[in-house]
Amino acid sequence: MPAVSSVLVPYASYLRVYEPLAAFPEPERDHWTRYARRDRTPTAQDELRRSLADLLPTPPVAVPVHESGDAFVAVVDGVVCVCPWRTRLRGWLALEELAESLPVPLLDAVLPPVVRGQAAADYERWRDRNPDARPWIRTAVWQVPVGWFTLFSDDEREYEAGGPGVPVLRYRTPMVQARRRLARALKTLRESVDDGPLIDGLVDVGRWLEEFHPRSLVELDYGGLVHALSGTQLAEDHSAADVAAGIAALRLGDGESAGVAYGRLTERWRAVRERLFAN
């Protein structure tokens, strides 16, 4: 098996929702119940390795032919919760975003038009049959969207330096807390600043969270971004605390303190984003 460090790419972060088994209809509930009893379930590294393998053939496989039957598993207060990968659905959604972010010549070189056209046609047919489908996992490349941090508090931060392994930085919180924090943040921002990408992003995430069971677990995982930050940067990264401090300052009408907190956040993540353009 390849070394862990050789597969923990791309430099992406993940927002995941783990739902209790009771949230799934039969026969899917039975599938996840049996799945969660396995001695070993796949990790994020396994998921990424499989996704990267699809890009090796010629032509590349833009979207898996079959939907994944795998999931991440977590136990929350004794309740088994699962986060289905839904790799095929996420592949279609990512392909739409890719078309908006890359120049056409580069996109054609990575994924030929005929491959993208077939994937788009497949997605349209699938969506007609599954109009209410939504992913349990959201992905952001070379960043953690600011709005994601509003869902968490600093005391929910989990950091493992990794030692000989790979460092881990993540946050986990109950769904009810995530929704409450997002609603408070959105109210404060609407009262304090003009409409813009941050507010739009919070509205979008809020609508997404409403699709899930109220006893779910919400997780923010830095994923491959741990390779874009030094050990010192990871240890000192308290972005959720900075976002909370900024919103609290806005709530009190203290724009200066809000600016200081936001400045810390933007400076930290600007350094990460700039790595995208480095040789």
Secondary structure, 3 states (H helix, E strand, C coil): CCCHHHCCCCCEEEEEEEEEHHHCCCCHHHHHHHHHCCCCCCCHHHHHHHHHHCCCCCCCCCCCCCCCCCEEEEEECCEEEEEECCHHHHHHHHHHHHHHHCCHHHHHHHCCHHHHHHHHHHHHHHHHHCCCCCCCEEEEECCCCHHHHCCCCHHHEEEECCCCCCCEEEEEEEHHHHHHHHHHHHHHHHHHCCCCHHHHHHHHHHHHHCCCCCCCEEEEECHHHHHCCCHHHHHHCCHHHHHHHHHHHHHCCCHHHHHHHHHHHHHHHHHHHHHHHCC
